[in-house]
């Protein structure tokens, strides 16, 4: 009763204040009331809604065999181990693989795919020592693996960088897909152990009389003459194409009748010369990434003797270099061929190293 009186008084005040002056006000109020009633009805309908599925809708079901596909009926294991965890840029990746059918069904075919997730490396060629395996489009196909049987084989993967500044760590996955004799399928993805790439350190040590631009660097006769000194330039250039390299050492031994001049230039590092051992050493503490100023130039004098007449004369021997690669935890080392007066890198004087006679030397 009290509520009715309040509503009546509210209605009377609103009628006297708005409705008698503006007829559109009553239309607006009634419209709002209708909208609110509709929204309340929709809300109640949504809350109380319970969908009923029609019988003609057929949902896919899993058979009991499919549910047990990776338990006992169809199951397999793959064990993959690396031969070497660090490799050079031009070396293949080698894996030892053990494939075992653990299930109760024979496996008709198994497909193995090596995948590089970051796409910075690409597969060039895949090979295996097991001739019973089929390799097609860099995919390994294993046929007819009976229940309980294990197959062991080795795989070699030839690869290359897809990007110039690719990572020095090769991360790869192995996707395995198997099909049983009755058509059941099972897939697994294995994350393989990463392979670290040893720094791609390149070094050239070459002798010149004329530079590659045609400028004369040397002094003295070409071809060399008995008893007369000919000045050559040893130019050493190091290119570091990867991350930082530490403790770089280049060493070479001067041959007989060859002397080190006072002329030299270093763009990096420092050098020393042991006269007793005739040993020239160039050292750099650190080689940064992709810097191009690792060059050393040394002037050498060759004075041929009579017993070297008619021969190419050896100038440098026991040429070696070493460096530490902290990323891969390895030591990089290489031995280069001896250098002689034939000057194979000198485009102008190449092959003009055979010693000729000199009348004043007799």
C-alpha positions as CSV (number, residue, x, y, z in Angstrom):
1,X,0.0,0.0,0.0
2,X,2.8,2.4,0.9
3,X,4.7,1.5,-2.3
4,X,1.5,2.2,-4.4
5,X,1.2,5.6,-2.8
6,X,4.8,6.5,-3.6
7,X,4.5,5.4,-7.2
8,X,1.2,7.5,-7.5
9,X,2.9,10.6,-6.1
10,X,5.9,10.1,-8.4
11,X,3.6,9.7,-11.4
12,X,1.6,12.9,-10.4
13,X,4.7,15.1,-9.9
14,X,6.2,14.0,-13.3
15,X,2.9,14.5,-15.1
16,X,2.5,18.0,-13.7
17,X,6.1,18.9,-14.4
18,X,6.8,17.4,-17.8
19,X,3.9,15.6,-19.5
20,X,1.5,18.6,-19.6
21,X,4.1,20.9,-21.1
22,X,5.8,18.5,-23.5
23,X,4.0,15.5,-25.0
24,X,7.2,14.0,-26.4
25,X,8.5,13.5,-22.8
26,X,5.9,10.8,-22.1
27,X,6.7,9.0,-25.3
28,X,10.4,9.0,-24.4
29,X,9.8,7.6,-20.9
30,X,7.5,4.8,-22.1
31,X,10.1,3.8,-24.8
32,X,12.8,3.6,-22.3
33,X,10.6,1.4,-20.0
34,X,9.9,-1.0,-22.9
35,X,13.6,-1.3,-23.8
36,X,14.5,-2.1,-20.2
37,X,11.8,-4.8,-20.1
38,X,13.1,-6.3,-23.4
39,X,16.7,-6.4,-22.1
40,X,15.7,-8.1,-18.9
41,X,13.7,-10.7,-20.8
42,X,16.8,-11.4,-23.1
43,X,19.1,-11.7,-20.1
44,X,16.7,-14.2,-18.3
45,X,16.5,-16.2,-21.6
46,X,20.2,-16.4,-22.0
47,X,20.8,-17.5,-18.4
48,X,18.2,-20.2,-18.6
49,X,19.1,-21.5,-22.1
50,X,20.1,-25.1,-22.3
51,X,20.9,-26.3,-25.9
52,X,19.6,-29.6,-27.1
53,X,21.6,-31.4,-29.8
54,X,19.6,-32.9,-32.6
55,X,20.0,-36.6,-33.2
56,X,21.0,-36.2,-36.8
57,X,24.3,-34.4,-35.8
58,X,27.0,-37.1,-35.8
59,X,30.2,-36.2,-34.0
60,X,33.5,-38.0,-34.7
61,X,34.5,-40.6,-32.1
62,X,37.9,-42.2,-31.4
63,X,38.1,-46.0,-31.4
64,X,39.6,-47.9,-28.5
65,X,42.6,-48.8,-30.8
66,X,43.3,-45.1,-31.5
67,X,43.2,-44.2,-27.8
68,X,45.9,-46.8,-27.2
69,X,48.0,-45.7,-30.2
70,X,51.0,-44.4,-28.2
71,X,50.7,-46.8,-25.3
72,X,51.1,-50.4,-26.3
73,X,49.4,-50.9,-29.7
74,X,51.6,-48.4,-31.7
75,X,54.6,-47.0,-29.9
76,X,58.2,-46.2,-30.9
77,X,61.4,-44.6,-29.5
78,X,64.2,-42.7,-31.2
79,X,67.5,-42.1,-29.6
80,X,69.8,-39.5,-31.4
81,X,73.4,-38.7,-30.3
82,X,76.0,-36.4,-31.9
83,X,79.3,-37.6,-33.0
84,X,80.8,-34.2,-32.6
85,X,79.3,-31.2,-30.8
86,X,81.5,-28.7,-32.5
87,X,82.1,-28.6,-36.3
88,X,83.8,-26.3,-38.8
89,X,81.8,-24.4,-41.4
90,X,82.7,-27.0,-44.1
91,X,82.1,-30.1,-42.0
92,X,79.0,-32.3,-42.0
93,X,76.9,-33.0,-39.0
94,X,77.0,-36.6,-37.9
95,X,74.3,-38.4,-35.9
96,X,73.9,-41.9,-34.5
97,X,70.3,-42.9,-34.5
98,X,68.5,-45.8,-32.9
99,X,64.9,-46.5,-34.0
100,X,62.9,-49.0,-31.9
101,X,59.4,-50.3,-32.5
102,X,58.0,-50.7,-28.9
103,X,54.4,-51.4,-29.8
104,X,52.4,-54.5,-30.6
105,X,51.9,-53.6,-34.2
106,X,54.4,-53.8,-37.1
107,X,55.3,-50.4,-38.5
108,X,54.8,-50.3,-42.3
109,X,56.8,-47.1,-42.8
110,X,58.6,-44.5,-40.7
111,X,59.5,-41.1,-42.0
112,X,62.3,-39.0,-40.4
113,X,62.7,-35.3,-41.2
114,X,65.5,-33.0,-39.9
115,X,64.2,-29.5,-39.4
116,X,66.1,-26.2,-38.7
117,X,63.4,-24.2,-36.8
118,X,65.1,-20.7,-37.3
119,X,65.6,-21.2,-41.0
120,X,69.1,-19.7,-40.9
121,X,70.6,-23.0,-42.1
122,X,69.5,-25.3,-45.0
123,X,70.1,-28.9,-45.8
124,X,72.1,-29.6,-48.9
125,X,72.3,-33.4,-48.7
126,X,71.4,-36.2,-46.3
127,X,73.1,-39.6,-46.4
128,X,73.3,-42.8,-44.3
129,X,75.5,-45.8,-43.9
130,X,72.5,-48.1,-43.9
131,X,71.7,-49.1,-47.5
132,X,68.3,-50.5,-46.5
133,X,67.1,-47.0,-45.8
134,X,65.5,-44.9,-48.5
135,X,66.4,-41.2,-48.6
136,X,64.2,-39.1,-50.8
137,X,64.1,-35.2,-50.9
138,X,66.3,-35.3,-47.7
139,X,63.7,-37.5,-45.9
140,X,64.7,-40.8,-44.4
141,X,62.2,-43.6,-45.0
142,X,62.3,-46.8,-43.0
143,X,60.2,-49.8,-44.2
144,X,58.8,-52.8,-42.4
145,X,59.9,-52.5,-38.8
146,X,58.5,-55.4,-36.9
147,X,57.2,-55.1,-33.3
148,X,60.1,-55.1,-30.9
149,X,62.7,-54.6,-33.6
150,X,65.5,-52.0,-33.3
151,X,67.3,-50.4,-36.2
152,X,70.7,-48.6,-35.7
153,X,72.2,-46.4,-38.4
154,X,74.4,-43.3,-38.9
155,X,73.3,-40.1,-40.7
156,X,75.5,-37.4,-42.2
157,X,74.0,-34.0,-43.0
158,X,75.6,-31.5,-45.4
159,X,74.4,-28.0,-44.7
160,X,75.1,-24.3,-45.5
161,X,74.2,-21.0,-44.0
162,X,71.0,-19.3,-45.3
163,X,72.1,-15.9,-44.0
164,X,75.5,-14.3,-43.9
165,X,75.3,-13.4,-40.2
166,X,73.7,-16.7,-39.2
167,X,73.9,-18.0,-35.6
168,X,77.0,-20.0,-34.7
169,X,74.8,-22.6,-33.1
170,X,72.8,-25.0,-35.2
171,X,69.5,-26.0,-33.5
172,X,67.5,-28.7,-35.1
173,X,64.5,-30.9,-34.6
174,X,63.7,-34.4,-35.8
175,X,60.1,-35.1,-36.9
176,X,59.2,-38.8,-36.9
177,X,56.0,-40.0,-38.5
178,X,55.1,-43.7,-38.5
179,X,52.2,-45.7,-40.1
180,X,51.3,-49.2,-38.9
181,X,50.2,-52.1,-41.1
182,X,46.5,-51.3,-40.5
183,X,46.9,-47.6,-41.2
184,X,47.2,-46.1,-37.8
185,X,49.5,-43.0,-37.6
186,X,51.7,-41.6,-34.9
187,X,54.0,-38.5,-34.9
188,X,56.7,-37.3,-32.5
189,X,59.0,-34.2,-32.5
190,X,62.4,-34.5,-30.9
191,X,64.5,-31.5,-30.0
192,X,68.1,-32.4,-30.9
193,X,71.3,-31.3,-29.1
194,X,72.7,-28.1,-30.6
195,X,75.9,-28.1,-32.7
196,X,78.4,-25.2,-32.2
197,X,80.1,-23.9,-35.3
198,X,83.8,-23.2,-35.0
199,X,84.8,-19.6,-36.1
200,X,85.4,-19.3,-39.8
201,X,88.9,-17.9,-39.5
202,X,90.7,-17.4,-42.9
203,X,94.4,-16.5,-43.4
204,X,96.5,-15.7,-46.5
205,X,100.3,-15.5,-46.5
206,X,101.7,-14.6,-49.9
207,X,104.9,-13.2,-51.5
208,X,104.8,-10.3,-53.9
209,X,107.3,-8.4,-56.1
210,X,104.4,-6.4,-57.6
211,X,101.2,-5.7,-55.8
212,X,97.8,-6.9,-57.1
213,X,97.3,-3.3,-58.3
214,X,100.5,-3.5,-60.4
215,X,102.6,-1.3,-58.1
216,X,106.3,-2.4,-57.7
217,X,107.0,-3.4,-54.1
218,X,110.3,-5.3,-54.5
219,X,113.8,-4.4,-55.5
220,X,116.4,-6.4,-57.4
221,X,116.5,-8.8,-60.3
222,X,113.5,-10.8,-61.4
223,X,114.1,-13.7,-62.0
224,X,116.6,-13.8,-59.0
225,X,120.3,-13.9,-59.8
226,X,123.1,-15.7,-58.0
227,X,124.8,-13.4,-55.5
228,X,122.3,-10.5,-55.9
229,X,119.7,-9.7,-53.3
230,X,116.1,-9.5,-54.4
231,X,113.6,-7.9,-52.1
232,X,110.1,-9.5,-51.7
233,X,107.2,-8.6,-49.6
234,X,105.4,-11.1,-47.4
235,X,101.8,-9.9,-47.0
236,X,99.7,-11.7,-44.3
237,X,95.9,-11.0,-44.1
238,X,93.5,-12.5,-41.5
239,X,89.7,-12.4,-41.9
240,X,87.6,-13.2,-38.9
241,X,84.0,-14.0,-40.2
242,X,82.5,-14.9,-36.9
243,X,82.6,-13.9,-33.2
244,X,85.6,-12.8,-31.3
245,X,88.9,-14.8,-31.5
246,X,91.6,-14.7,-28.9
247,X,95.4,-15.3,-28.8
248,X,96.1,-15.4,-32.6
249,X,99.6,-16.4,-33.4
250,X,101.2,-16.7,-36.9
251,X,104.7,-18.2,-37.2
252,X,107.0,-19.0,-40.0
253,X,110.7,-19.9,-40.5
254,X,113.0,-18.1,-42.9
255,X,114.9,-20.4,-45.3
256,X,118.6,-20.2,-45.9
257,X,119.9,-17.1,-47.7
258,X,116.8,-15.2,-46.7
259,X,117.0,-12.3,-44.3
260,X,114.3,-10.1,-42.6
261,X,114.5,-6.4,-43.6
262,X,113.8,-3.5,-41.2
263,X,110.9,-2.6,-43.5
264,X,107.6,-3.8,-42.1
265,X,104.1,-2.5,-41.3
266,X,101.5,-3.8,-38.9
267,X,97.8,-2.8,-38.8
268,X,97.2,-4.8,-35.7
269,X,99.2,-6.8,-33.1
270,X,102.9,-7.1,-32.6
271,X,105.8,-9.2,-34.0
272,X,109.0,-10.7,-32.9
273,X,112.0,-12.3,-34.7
274,X,114.3,-15.0,-33.3
275,X,117.5,-14.8,-35.3
276,X,118.9,-18.1,-33.9
277,X,115.9,-20.1,-35.0
278,X,115.2,-17.7,-37.9
279,X,111.6,-17.7,-36.6
280,X,109.1,-14.8,-37.4
281,X,106.1,-14.5,-35.1
282,X,103.1,-12.2,-35.4
283,X,100.6,-12.0,-32.5
284,X,97.2,-10.4,-32.0
285,X,95.4,-10.6,-28.6
286,X,91.9,-10.3,-29.9
287,X,90.3,-10.4,-33.4
288,X,87.0,-8.7,-33.5
289,X,84.0,-9.7,-35.6
290,X,84.3,-8.8,-39.3
291,X,87.0,-6.2,-38.9
292,X,89.3,-5.9,-42.0
293,X,92.4,-4.3,-40.6
294,X,94.3,-7.5,-39.6
295,X,97.2,-7.2,-42.0
296,X,101.0,-7.5,-41.6
297,X,103.6,-6.7,-44.2
298,X,107.3,-7.8,-44.0
299,X,110.1,-7.2,-46.4
300,X,112.5,-10.2,-47.1
301,X,115.8,-10.3,-48.9
302,X,116.7,-13.4,-50.9
303,X,120.3,-13.8,-52.1
304,X,120.6,-17.0,-54.1
305,X,123.8,-19.2,-54.1
306,X,125.4,-21.1,-56.9
307,X,123.9,-24.4,-55.8
308,X,120.4,-22.9,-56.2
309,X,121.0,-22.1,-59.9
310,X,118.2,-23.2,-62.1
311,X,115.8,-23.8,-59.2
312,X,112.9,-22.1,-57.5
313,X,114.3,-21.0,-54.1
314,X,112.5,-21.7,-50.9
315,X,111.9,-18.5,-48.9
316,X,109.5,-19.4,-46.1
317,X,108.8,-22.8,-44.5
318,X,106.9,-24.2,-41.4
319,X,104.1,-21.7,-41.9
320,X,101.5,-22.1,-39.1
321,X,98.8,-20.2,-37.3
322,X,96.8,-20.8,-34.1
323,X,93.9,-19.1,-32.4
324,X,91.4,-19.7,-29.5
325,X,87.7,-19.7,-30.2
326,X,86.0,-19.1,-26.8
327,X,82.5,-19.7,-28.1
328,X,83.1,-23.3,-29.3
329,X,85.9,-23.9,-26.7
330,X,88.3,-25.1,-29.5
331,X,91.7,-24.1,-30.8
332,X,91.9,-23.3,-34.5
333,X,95.1,-24.2,-36.2
334,X,96.3,-24.7,-39.7
335,X,99.5,-25.4,-41.6
336,X,100.2,-23.6,-44.9
337,X,102.4,-24.6,-47.8
338,X,105.9,-23.3,-48.1
339,X,106.5,-20.2,-50.1
340,X,109.2,-19.9,-52.7
341,X,110.5,-17.5,-55.4
342,X,107.9,-18.7,-58.0
343,X,105.4,-16.1,-56.5
344,X,102.1,-17.9,-57.3
345,X,100.0,-15.0,-56.0
346,X,101.9,-12.3,-58.0
347,X,100.0,-11.9,-61.3
348,X,102.8,-10.0,-63.0
349,X,105.8,-12.1,-61.9
350,X,104.2,-15.5,-61.4
351,X,106.6,-18.3,-62.4
352,X,109.6,-16.1,-62.7
353,X,111.5,-17.5,-59.7
354,X,114.1,-19.8,-61.3
355,X,117.5,-18.6,-60.3
356,X,119.7,-17.4,-63.2
357,X,123.5,-17.0,-63.3
358,X,125.3,-13.7,-62.8
359,X,128.8,-13.3,-64.3
360,X,129.9,-11.0,-61.5
361,X,129.2,-13.8,-59.0
362,X,132.0,-16.1,-60.4
